[in-house]
Amino acid sequence: MNPSTSAARTLVTELVRYGVRHVVLAPGSRSAPLAHALATAAARGDLRLHVRIDERVAAFTALGLARVAGPVAVVTTSGTAAANLYPAVLEASHSGVPLLLLTADRPHEVRGTGANQTTDQVRLFGSAVRFFADVPAPYGRPGEDADLRALLARAVAAAVGTRSGFAGPVHLDLAFREPLVPDDDAAWPVSRAGAVDVTDVTAVAAGAGAAPAGEPVTLDEGPRTVAVAGDAAGPAARTYAEAAGLPLLAEPSSGARSGPNAVGPYRLLLERPELGGRVERVVVFGHATLSRPVSALLAGESAEVVVVAGGAPDWIDPGRRAARVVPAVTVPAGAPGGDGEWLASWQRAAKAAQDAVDGVLAAGPLSGPAVAALVWAARRPGETLVAGSSNPIRDLDLAAAPLSATDGGPVLANRGLAGIDGTLSTATGVALGTGLPVRALVGDLTFLHDAGGLLIGPLEDRSDLQIVVVNDDGGGIFALLEHGDPAHADRFERVFGTPHGADLASLCAGYGVAHRRVTDGASLRAALAEPVTGRSVLEVPVARAALRDLHARIRAAVTAALG
């Protein structure tokens, strides 16, 4: 068979051998050898193939899949098609998600000649990838397929962190010469020459992005301590906080916002001198970058910062104040479980603050925090919630009361770079990867930014995904920042508020997605109680102009409740 077909079939065979069960393909001509091979492999049941016409959507769909289903490959043709992967590549790099980027390219002899759809794709993604190879166009030399098998072994190992404990994206730039279509029905390659069995020395779970903790470090119980659980912290944060008797300040996507030690509206309590002002040590798990009060605590001079980083080569310390970086933590043997009064003071304050927040939200019209609280409370076991960046994840952080360990399903968010890019596509990938219902909570700008993610062709697998859109006709988060101060009112609306006036119902109709508009809490509560089946959008209009006043009333209510 021709060299391009042979190479493509070898690559696809090795992807399957190394556990890749999902591939997302964007159509193109130069990548045709891979497209033909993938279509055949999918027809044989070797893998599941997902096709998207937009490469950016394809990449974020692959990102969502890889977060729940292990390493995923995304395939594009050359030129701007490859460049459109970049936002998802950056998110995958910062959040440790194993993506294999297979970009087709022109053969070396026509690069730099002005050939159509040809640009410099060598190290296109720079330092964002864990591994890169510029693979010459095959021409049928002896041992060519064996070299590809060895290359795939390195690429997949780098993507899942088999040897490094540092999962993330890898990039293979694959040149192909014509002919680009199969010229016969020859059997697929069966040789194992060049294949490598790579021992998993770190036991990294596929898609986890972090090495195992190793030997834990015992921390003494002396200082008044809080445990902070950032994005993807995992259950270790809750386990430690409860064993040590500590308040647990857990972000919604931490995987640890549950149990008796979890504090709901902690960001309001950190500002109080009798609580946040008395913290002497912070033990940090995960990627804690969501709220300014936590960032201020980690960057301040008053508390020792201990970062729990597992076995990964890097650690999170944006405040540059970490005194210790440890693989894992434990409590002294036989310890009584911390200062009971210290924990109790946080628990009392948390209860009073949560009641105050709930009271303000219940007394007013629907708002971003009120919608977030209802969406959080409606979670079902096994049902994943994908939270959009900007206000939705912060509204959850403010209003979502910690649940018991048995309530709700996983909460995921693209917090590696915290962009609004590709959120609908990420949620679609999560739904396809889990095979279970998924609900996404996003703002209107996040929804519009990835509206192309709604486009799924009639030949593609379907998923159960409900998208709850909090529509305040613009960038609500800026109203809560310093830019929203009345002093900047003359320019705020155009350069920060960015109203759009888009008709979301018509947009959904164009994409063939069911749409419902709800305007009151009872209707929203009833809609959220229905099972998530098929693809649908719940649009909830809210008033952006009232945001600053709402947050001021919440703060005043919490202050009054705590005295």
Residue, then its C-alpha position, 0 to 999 in steps of 0.5 A: m500500500n502507499p506509504s501515507t496509508s501505511a503510516a496512518r494505519t500504523l499510527v492508529t493501530e498504536l493509538v488503540r494499543y496504548g489505550v486511546r479510545h476516543v479520537v476527535l477529527a476535523p475534516g481536511s485533505r492533508s490529514a486524509p490518510l489518518a481520516h481514512a484509517l480512523a473511519t475504518a478503526a471506528a467501523r471495526g469498533d476499535l475506537r470511537l470517532h467524533v467529527r467536528i467541522d471547527e478545529r477549536v471545537a474539536a480540541f475542546t471536545a477532546l479536552g472534555l473527553a480526556r478529563v474523564a476518559g484517559p488520553v484522547a487524540v485530536v486530528t487536524t489538517s495543516g495551516t490555520a486548522a492546527a493553530n486553532l487547537y492552541p487555546a485548548v492546548l494551553e488549558a490542557s497544559h496548565s490543567g494536566v490533561p492528556l491530549l495527543l495533537l496529530t497535525a498533518d503537514r506538507p512534506h519538508e520539500v515544499r515548506g517555505t515555498g508558499a505552498n497552499q495551507t503551509t506554515d511553520q508548524v514545527r513547535l507550533f505550541g512551544s513550551a505548552v506541550r510535554f513532547f514534540a516530534d516533527v515527523p517526515a513524510p513516509y516514503g516506504r523505507p525499511g523500518e519506517d513503521a517500527d520507528l512510528r511505533a517507538l515514537l507513539a510509545r514516547a508520545v503517549a507516555a509523555a501525555v499520560g505522565t507515565r514516566s514523569g507524573f506530569a500529564g499534558p498535551v503532546h504534539l506530533d506534526l505528521a507530514f504526508r505526501e500524495p497519494l493521500v487515499p488508500d489504494d488497496d484493501a491490504a490488511w492492517p499492519v500486524s508487526r510489533a517491531g518497534a513497539v515499546d512497553v513503558t512501565d508506569v513508574t508513577a501509577v498516574a491515573a489516566g487524565a489525572g495530571a498529578a503523580p502520587a503523593g509518596e511519603p506524607v509529611t507530618l505537620d505539627e498541630g500548633p498553629r491555627t490552620v486552614a486547609v484550602a482546596g483549589d481546583a482538582a484538589g481531590p478528596a485528599a484535602r477533605t480527608y486531611a482537614e477532617a483528620a486534623g480538625l481544620p476548617l476546609l475552604a474548598e472551591p466548587s471544582s476541588g472535589a472536596r467541597s463536602g463534609p462537616n468541615a467544609v465552609g461555604p461562603y469562606r471568602l466573606l469570612l476570610e475578611r473577618p479579623e477573628l477568623g481570617g485574621r487569625v490564620e497562622r498556617v495554610v495547607v494548600f491542595g490543588h490549583a487555588t486561584l479562584s477568589r481574591p481573599v484566598s489569593a491575599l491570604l496566600a500572598g500575605e505575611s501572617a500565615e505560613v503556606v504549605v503546598v501539597a504538590g503530590g509528585a509533580p515536578d511543579w507546584i502552585d504558588p502564585g503569591r511566592r510565599a510557600a514555606r514548604v512544598v511537600p508530596a502529601v501531609t498527615v497528622p501526628a499519630g494519636a493526635p486529638g484532631g486539632d483545636g476544637e474551638w478553632l474549627a467550631s468557630w469557623q463552623r458557627a460562622a459558616k452556618a450563620a453566613q450561609d443562612a444570611v446568603d440564602g436569605v438574601l437570594a431567596a428574598g430577591p429576583l433571580s440572580g447569578p448566585a441564586v441560579a448557581a445555588l439552585v443548580w448546585a442543589a439539583r445535582r444528582p449522583g453520577e451527574t457531572l456539573v461543568a462550571g464556566s469561568s468568570n461569574p458562574i464558578r464564583d457564584l457557585d463558590l459564594a452560594a453553593a452550600p457544601l453537601s454530604a459525601t453522597d450527594g451530587g456528582p463531580v464538578l469540573a471547570n477549565r481552571g488551568l487558565a480560567g478562560i471562557d473558551g470552549t466550555l460548551s465543547t468541553a461539557t460535550g466531551v465530558a458527556l460523551g466520555t462518561g456516557l452520563p448526563v451532564r449539566a453546564l452552568v455558563g454565562d451568556l458570553t461564554f455561551l456565545h463564545d463557543a456557540g459553534g460547539l452546539l453544532i453536531g452533525p447528524l452522523e455523530d454520537r449524541s449526548d445528554l447535556q443541559i446548558v444553563v445560561v445565566n444571561d445578563d447581556g454582557g460581562g457581569i463579572f466586570a461590574l463586580l471588579e474595580h472597573g464597575d465603579p461608578a467613576h468609570a460609568d462613562r466607558f464601562e458599558r462599551v469596553f467592559g459590559t459589552p452588551h450583545g442583544a443576541d437572541l439565544a432562542s433563535l441561535c439554538a433553533g438554528y443549531g437544532v437544540a431545544h431552548r427554554r426561557v425561565t424567569d422565576g425561581a419556581s420554574l427554574r427549580a422545576a426545570l432542574a428537577e427534570p432528568v437531563t436527556g438530549r441536548s437543551v438550553l435553559e436560559v435564565p435572564v438576570a439584571r446585570a445592573a443590580l449585581r454590585d448592589l446584590h453583593a453589597r447586600i449579601r456582605a451586609a447580611v453576613t456582617a449583621a449575622l456575625g455581629 
